Every structure is written in C-alpha cells, then in structure tokens.
C-alpha cells in the first residue's frame, strides 16, 4: 500500500542480527515512492536502495548485504517436492500487478521492464522456475479462445521483492516489430503478452499459470558449490533470484559460501539489467561473486569483432574448464541463438586442451550440472 503522506526520513528499530535475533539498533530509514526491485538506485555517498513491503523502505546496500534481509514465511523452505503446475491454462490464477518499471537506459535498443506481481502467497515457486502469463483478449487463430500461455522466467526468490512470499517478479522485454523495408514499427505485429505486461498499471489483473520447470532449479545440497551463470538479455532473470537468495536474504537453512560467477551479454551499457544490484554483491562479497559483462556494441573481442558472451567465456576458458572439472554447475538462459556460438567456443577450447567436448558434455548432463533454458 502506498504511503499517503510523503516522508523524507524516519528512525525505526530494525533487527541487525544475521540470525534474526532480537538485537536491534536505531537505523535511519528513508521512504520514497520507488520499490526495491528492478534498479537499485545507489547514490555515491549513501548507496541507498529501496524495498517495497506494503510501504517502501530504504536502507544502505552495505547494511542490507552484510546483515541480510529477514524473510517470511519460512514455511516456504519446508516442502520436499518442487511446486509444479499449481494453476493450469484452463484454470489460471488471477493475480494483481504491483508495479511496472523500465529498467534500461535511453540508449538501450528496445525496452525492458521489471514487473512485480502480487499472488498473495497462492502461487508459490522456487528459484529458477517460470510463470505462464495469459494476456487478455481473444486468440486470433482460434476465435473465441483465449491467447496461448507465454512463459517467463521468474526474476525473484520465492519470497519476492517484498520478502513476504506474496509477490513474484518478471523481467520482460517489449516485443516490437519493424518493417524491414520501411523501418517503420508495425503495431499489428507487436508481441501481445510482452506489450500487455509492459503497459500494465498497478492494480491491473493478470492471469498466471504454473509454476513450471525443474531444469534451472538452484541445487542447494552443497552450499560451497560453484555456479557459472551465462545469460543474454532477459535471460538474467533466474540468476537474479539465485543471487538474492545467496547474498541478500537471511535464509536459515541456506548459507551460501561457494562461488557464483555471472556472465551477462547485452548490447551496451544502457542495456545492462540489475547492474547496480550485481555490482553491490561484487563489492561486498568479492570472494564469492564474480561478474563479467559482454557489451557487443561497445567492446571488441580479441579478433576485433563485436564482444559477445561466448567471447568472454573463451577469455576465461581455462578457469571455467578447471571449475567444471572440480564439480561446478553451469547454466545458460536467454535467446536460443546464443547456444551455437557458446557450444562452438566450448568445443574449440576443449580440443585445444586435448579433451573431447562430447564426452565432457555427456558427463555434465549425467551429473545434472548442465542447465539450459533458452527461448
């Protein structure tokens, strides 16, 4: 619920014990209209960030990351079975839009939005899963029938951006079609679901299905494991959930002490998604987090061509292969077109090392350490 009276600053008591104990100190808290989710706007002096929890609370990134954020309800840690398909296309759940925010800069090609959806705790999910969204209106190919379900990777932990288990966040790029001859936008061919979501207003209703998917679930049996995460564009969504669980939230049964290494490929600096959030983890957890970006329109690879995410992988190939040999998990999420270039790079590097990539890939799959979700 939005605040009816703007408040610039107020002092409140917050628990500061990492174990959720009752020790507390008086902290200076700012209230703004922004939510803590999509873009953590950090000023150079206070590095403040905001969290939407029915009202909006701001605290320093250093305080949030080192003391971590208490989450609730902890019963979300209890289920032994992965939540799957609690709601199906014929009987979707009607959720409510909490907020929609553009999270790319003016020079980014296209628009990407961070969308927070209130499911009131009725559609629980795990990190790495997806929601289906059914946009309003009639399916043009099946008169009288609803639109087909569109799947979106969830970009939050099971506790959501409000840390209360009642919301989920999606990272959505608006799909727009331009006529190749005229270069003029053709609204009739625009993506129905992405435009519905990006145009949505707080309070709008949205029909969701799921959650679905098991291949991208974050393995938590070894909390010292290495996780190599490779994404293009909005494919970074599930990794945001992983990283918030690892570095932002105080989860009693999950104390990550391994290595998380994120490779993110986008067009330019304005296209970076959740960059300030990730950079905060890099500052506060340098031993546990690495973050490498490939900016195709701003950087060159060693051959003088555009820098794509596979070029970054090649740049660090020795380290990556050593980590894979030591039991690391590797994840890929993003556009389908990213995989051939990445596979070719990994195969070439393996051959240069005198190894068979086919055998290594077979072993990774057998050990469930190869995770791919592309669209």
C-alpha positions as CSV (number, residue, x, y, z in Angstrom):
1,X,0.0,0.0,0.0
2,X,1.4,3.4,-1.0
3,X,2.2,5.9,1.7
4,X,-0.5,8.7,1.8
5,X,2.0,11.2,3.2
6,X,5.5,11.6,1.8
7,X,8.1,11.0,4.4
8,X,11.7,12.1,3.9
9,X,13.4,10.3,6.8
10,X,12.4,8.5,9.9
11,X,14.2,6.4,12.5
12,X,13.0,2.9,13.3
13,X,14.4,-0.1,15.1
14,X,15.4,-2.9,12.7
15,X,16.9,-6.3,13.7
16,X,20.5,-6.4,12.8
17,X,21.4,-9.9,13.9
18,X,22.2,-12.1,11.0
19,X,20.4,-14.9,12.8
20,X,17.3,-12.9,13.1
21,X,17.8,-12.3,16.8
22,X,16.1,-9.5,18.7
23,X,19.2,-7.4,18.9
24,X,18.4,-4.1,17.1
25,X,19.7,-0.7,16.6
26,X,18.1,2.5,15.5
27,X,18.7,3.0,11.8
28,X,17.9,5.9,9.6
29,X,15.3,4.8,7.1
30,X,14.1,6.8,4.1
31,X,10.7,6.4,2.5
32,X,10.3,7.0,-1.2
33,X,7.9,6.0,-3.9
34,X,10.3,3.6,-5.5
35,X,10.3,-0.2,-4.8
36,X,13.4,-2.3,-4.0
37,X,13.5,-4.5,-7.0
38,X,14.4,-3.6,-10.5
39,X,17.1,-0.9,-10.4
40,X,18.8,-0.2,-7.1
41,X,19.4,3.5,-7.4
42,X,22.5,4.0,-5.4
43,X,24.0,7.4,-4.8
44,X,27.8,7.6,-4.4
45,X,27.6,8.7,-0.7
46,X,24.9,6.6,0.9
47,X,24.5,3.8,-1.6
48,X,20.9,3.6,-0.6
49,X,18.4,1.2,-2.0
50,X,14.7,0.6,-1.5
51,X,12.4,-2.3,-0.7
52,X,8.7,-2.4,-1.3
53,X,7.0,-4.0,1.7
54,X,3.4,-2.7,1.5
55,X,5.3,0.6,2.1
56,X,8.7,1.4,0.7
57,X,11.7,1.2,3.0
58,X,15.2,2.3,2.0
59,X,18.4,1.1,3.7
60,X,22.1,1.1,2.8
61,X,23.2,-1.6,0.4
62,X,26.1,-2.4,2.7
63,X,23.7,-2.9,5.7
64,X,21.3,-5.0,3.5
65,X,24.0,-7.2,2.1
66,X,26.1,-7.8,5.2
67,X,23.3,-8.1,7.7
68,X,20.9,-9.5,5.1
69,X,17.2,-9.2,5.0
70,X,14.8,-11.3,7.1
71,X,12.3,-13.2,5.0
72,X,8.9,-14.7,5.8
73,X,7.2,-17.1,5.9
74,X,10.0,-19.7,6.5
75,X,7.4,-22.4,5.7
76,X,8.4,-21.8,2.1
77,X,11.6,-23.7,2.9
78,X,9.7,-26.8,4.1
79,X,8.2,-28.5,1.0
80,X,10.2,-31.5,-0.2
81,X,8.6,-31.6,-3.6
82,X,9.1,-28.9,-6.1
83,X,5.8,-26.8,-6.6
84,X,4.7,-27.6,-10.2
85,X,1.7,-26.6,-12.3
86,X,-0.5,-25.5,-9.3
87,X,-2.5,-23.5,-11.9
88,X,-3.1,-24.6,-15.5
89,X,-4.2,-22.7,-18.6
90,X,-7.8,-23.8,-18.3
91,X,-8.0,-22.5,-14.7
92,X,-5.3,-19.8,-14.2
93,X,-4.8,-17.8,-11.1
94,X,-5.8,-14.1,-11.3
95,X,-3.0,-12.1,-9.8
96,X,-2.6,-8.3,-9.5
97,X,0.1,-6.0,-10.9
98,X,2.0,-4.2,-8.2
99,X,4.4,-2.2,-10.3
100,X,6.0,-1.9,-13.7
101,X,9.3,-0.1,-14.2
102,X,11.5,0.4,-17.2
103,X,15.0,-0.8,-16.2
104,X,17.1,0.1,-19.2
105,X,18.7,3.5,-20.2
106,X,17.7,5.7,-23.1
107,X,20.4,4.3,-25.4
108,X,19.3,0.7,-25.0
109,X,17.8,-0.9,-28.2
110,X,14.3,-1.7,-27.1
111,X,12.6,-1.5,-23.7
112,X,12.8,-4.0,-20.8
113,X,10.6,-3.8,-17.8
114,X,10.7,-5.2,-14.3
115,X,7.2,-6.3,-13.3
116,X,6.1,-7.2,-9.8
117,X,3.0,-9.4,-9.5
118,X,1.1,-10.0,-6.3
119,X,-0.1,-13.6,-6.0
120,X,-0.9,-13.3,-2.3
121,X,1.1,-16.4,-1.5
122,X,-1.2,-18.6,-3.5
123,X,1.2,-19.5,-6.4
124,X,4.5,-20.4,-4.6
125,X,7.6,-21.2,-6.6
126,X,11.3,-21.9,-6.3
127,X,14.2,-20.0,-7.8
128,X,14.8,-20.9,-11.4
129,X,11.1,-21.7,-12.2
130,X,8.8,-19.9,-14.6
131,X,5.3,-18.5,-14.6
132,X,2.9,-18.6,-17.6
133,X,1.0,-15.5,-18.5
134,X,-2.2,-15.4,-20.4
135,X,-2.8,-11.9,-21.9
136,X,-6.3,-10.7,-22.1
137,X,-8.2,-10.9,-25.4
138,X,-9.1,-13.5,-28.0
139,X,-6.6,-15.7,-29.8
140,X,-6.8,-14.6,-33.5
141,X,-6.0,-18.1,-34.7
142,X,-8.7,-19.6,-32.5
143,X,-11.8,-17.3,-32.4
144,X,-13.5,-17.4,-29.0
145,X,-10.5,-19.0,-27.3
146,X,-8.0,-17.1,-25.0
147,X,-4.5,-16.4,-26.1
148,X,-1.8,-19.0,-25.6
149,X,0.3,-19.1,-22.5
150,X,3.6,-17.2,-22.6
151,X,6.3,-18.4,-20.3
152,X,8.6,-16.0,-18.3
153,X,11.5,-16.9,-16.0
154,X,10.8,-15.6,-12.5
155,X,13.3,-12.9,-11.6
156,X,12.9,-13.1,-7.8
157,X,13.4,-15.5,-5.0
158,X,10.4,-17.5,-3.5
159,X,10.0,-14.6,-1.1
160,X,9.6,-12.0,-3.8
161,X,10.8,-8.4,-3.9
162,X,8.8,-7.6,-0.8
163,X,10.4,-10.6,1.2
164,X,7.0,-11.8,2.4
165,X,6.3,-14.7,-0.1
166,X,3.4,-12.9,-1.7
167,X,4.9,-11.5,-4.9
168,X,6.9,-12.6,-7.9
169,X,8.9,-10.5,-10.4
170,X,9.3,-10.9,-14.1
171,X,11.9,-9.3,-16.5
172,X,10.1,-8.6,-19.8
173,X,11.4,-7.1,-23.0
174,X,8.8,-5.4,-25.0
175,X,8.5,-7.2,-28.4
176,X,8.1,-4.7,-31.2
177,X,8.2,-5.5,-35.0
178,X,9.7,-3.1,-37.5
179,X,9.0,-3.5,-41.2
180,X,12.4,-4.4,-42.8
181,X,11.8,-2.3,-45.9
182,X,10.4,0.9,-44.4
183,X,11.9,0.6,-40.9
184,X,8.5,1.7,-39.5
185,X,7.0,0.0,-36.5
186,X,4.0,-2.3,-37.2
187,X,1.8,-2.3,-34.1
188,X,-0.3,-5.2,-35.5
189,X,2.7,-7.5,-35.2
190,X,3.8,-6.4,-31.7
191,X,4.2,-9.1,-29.1
192,X,0.8,-9.4,-27.4
193,X,1.9,-10.6,-24.0
194,X,5.0,-8.5,-23.6
195,X,3.2,-5.3,-24.5
196,X,0.3,-6.1,-22.2
197,X,2.8,-6.6,-19.3
198,X,4.9,-3.5,-20.1
199,X,1.8,-1.4,-20.5
200,X,0.1,-2.7,-17.3
201,X,-0.7,-0.4,-14.4
202,X,-0.7,-1.1,-10.6
203,X,-4.0,-2.8,-9.8
204,X,-4.4,-4.4,-13.2
205,X,-5.3,-8.1,-13.2
206,X,-3.1,-10.7,-14.8
207,X,-3.8,-14.4,-15.3
208,X,-0.9,-16.7,-14.5
209,X,-0.2,-20.4,-14.6
210,X,2.5,-22.6,-13.1
211,X,5.0,-22.5,-11.7
212,X,6.8,-24.7,-14.2
213,X,10.3,-26.0,-14.8
214,X,12.9,-28.0,-12.9
215,X,16.0,-27.8,-15.1
216,X,17.0,-24.4,-13.8
217,X,16.4,-25.1,-10.1
218,X,19.3,-23.9,-7.9
219,X,20.9,-27.0,-6.3
220,X,21.3,-26.3,-2.6
221,X,22.7,-29.6,-1.3
222,X,26.3,-28.2,-1.5
223,X,26.4,-24.7,-0.2
224,X,30.1,-24.4,-1.2
225,X,29.4,-25.3,-4.8
226,X,30.4,-23.2,-7.8
227,X,27.7,-21.9,-10.1
228,X,28.7,-20.4,-13.5
229,X,25.7,-18.5,-14.9
230,X,25.6,-17.4,-18.6
231,X,22.9,-15.1,-19.9
232,X,21.9,-12.8,-22.7
233,X,19.4,-10.0,-22.0
234,X,16.4,-11.0,-20.0
235,X,17.9,-14.5,-19.6
236,X,19.5,-13.0,-16.5
237,X,16.1,-13.3,-14.7
238,X,16.6,-16.6,-12.9
239,X,20.1,-15.6,-11.8
240,X,18.8,-12.5,-10.1
241,X,16.7,-14.9,-8.0
242,X,19.7,-17.1,-7.2
243,X,21.9,-14.1,-6.3
244,X,19.3,-12.5,-4.0
245,X,19.0,-15.9,-2.2
246,X,22.8,-16.2,-1.9
247,X,23.7,-12.6,-0.9
248,X,20.6,-10.6,0.1
249,X,18.3,-12.8,2.1
250,X,18.8,-14.3,5.5
251,X,17.6,-17.8,5.0
252,X,18.3,-20.0,8.0
253,X,18.9,-23.2,6.0
254,X,20.9,-21.7,3.1
255,X,24.2,-20.0,3.9
256,X,26.0,-19.8,0.6
257,X,29.8,-20.0,0.8
258,X,30.7,-21.1,-2.7
259,X,31.4,-19.1,-5.9
260,X,28.7,-17.6,-8.1
261,X,30.1,-16.3,-11.5
262,X,27.8,-14.4,-13.7
263,X,28.4,-13.7,-17.4
264,X,25.9,-11.2,-18.9
265,X,25.8,-10.3,-22.6
266,X,23.8,-7.2,-23.8
267,X,24.1,-4.6,-26.5
268,X,25.5,-1.7,-24.5
269,X,25.9,-0.2,-21.0
270,X,22.3,1.2,-21.1
271,X,21.0,-2.4,-21.7
272,X,22.5,-3.8,-18.5
273,X,19.9,-5.3,-16.3
274,X,20.1,-5.2,-12.5
275,X,23.7,-3.9,-12.8
276,X,23.8,-1.9,-9.6
277,X,22.4,-4.8,-7.7
278,X,25.0,-7.2,-9.0
279,X,27.8,-4.6,-8.6
280,X,26.8,-4.3,-4.9
281,X,27.3,-8.1,-4.4
282,X,30.7,-7.8,-6.2
283,X,31.7,-5.1,-3.7
284,X,30.5,-6.8,-0.6
285,X,31.2,-10.5,-1.5
286,X,34.4,-10.4,-3.7
287,X,35.4,-13.9,-2.6
288,X,32.0,-15.4,-3.5
289,X,30.9,-13.5,-6.6
290,X,32.3,-12.6,-10.0
291,X,30.6,-10.6,-12.6
292,X,31.7,-10.2,-16.3
293,X,29.8,-8.3,-18.9
294,X,30.0,-8.5,-22.7
295,X,28.8,-5.3,-24.4
296,X,28.5,-6.2,-28.1
297,X,28.1,-2.6,-29.4
298,X,30.8,-1.1,-27.1
299,X,33.5,-3.7,-26.8
300,X,35.7,-5.7,-29.2
301,X,36.8,-9.3,-28.8
302,X,40.5,-10.3,-29.4
303,X,39.9,-10.6,-33.1
304,X,38.5,-7.1,-33.4
305,X,34.9,-8.2,-33.8
306,X,31.9,-7.5,-31.5
307,X,32.2,-8.8,-28.0
308,X,29.6,-11.5,-27.3
309,X,29.1,-13.6,-24.2
310,X,30.9,-16.6,-25.9
311,X,34.0,-14.3,-26.3
312,X,34.0,-13.7,-22.6
313,X,33.7,-17.4,-22.0
314,X,36.7,-18.0,-24.2
315,X,38.6,-15.3,-22.4
316,X,38.2,-17.2,-19.1
317,X,38.1,-20.7,-20.6
318,X,41.0,-22.2,-18.6
319,X,39.4,-21.1,-15.3
320,X,35.9,-22.3,-16.4
321,X,37.2,-25.7,-17.5
322,X,39.1,-26.2,-14.2
323,X,36.0,-25.3,-12.3
324,X,33.9,-27.7,-14.3
325,X,36.4,-30.4,-13.7
326,X,36.1,-29.7,-10.0
327,X,32.3,-30.1,-10.0
328,X,30.9,-26.7,-10.9
329,X,27.3,-26.3,-12.3
330,X,26.9,-24.3,-15.5
331,X,23.7,-22.5,-16.6
332,X,22.6,-20.9,-19.8
333,X,19.5,-18.8,-20.2
334,X,18.5,-16.4,-22.9
335,X,17.8,-16.4,-26.7
336,X,18.2,-19.7,-28.5
337,X,20.6,-18.1,-30.8
338,X,23.3,-17.8,-28.1
339,X,23.8,-21.6,-27.8
340,X,25.5,-22.5,-31.1
341,X,28.2,-19.8,-30.6
342,X,28.8,-20.9,-27.0
343,X,28.9,-24.6,-27.9
344,X,31.4,-24.0,-30.7
345,X,33.6,-22.0,-28.3
346,X,33.5,-24.7,-25.6
347,X,34.2,-27.4,-28.2
348,X,37.2,-25.5,-29.6
349,X,38.6,-24.8,-26.2
350,X,38.2,-28.5,-25.2
351,X,40.0,-29.6,-28.4
352,X,42.8,-27.1,-27.7
353,X,43.1,-28.8,-24.3
354,X,43.3,-32.2,-25.8
355,X,39.8,-33.1,-24.5
356,X,36.6,-34.4,-26.1
357,X,33.8,-31.9,-25.6
358,X,31.2,-34.5,-26.4
359,X,32.4,-36.7,-23.6
360,X,32.7,-33.8,-21.1
361,X,29.1,-32.6,-22.1
362,X,27.8,-36.1,-21.6
363,X,29.3,-36.3,-18.2
364,X,28.0,-32.8,-17.2
365,X,24.5,-33.9,-18.2
366,X,24.7,-37.2,-16.5
367,X,25.8,-35.4,-13.2
368,X,23.0,-32.8,-13.6
369,X,25.5,-30.0,-13.8
370,X,24.4,-28.7,-17.3
371,X,21.3,-26.5,-17.1
372,X,19.9,-24.9,-20.2
373,X,16.7,-22.8,-20.7
374,X,16.6,-20.9,-24.0
375,X,13.7,-19.4,-26.0
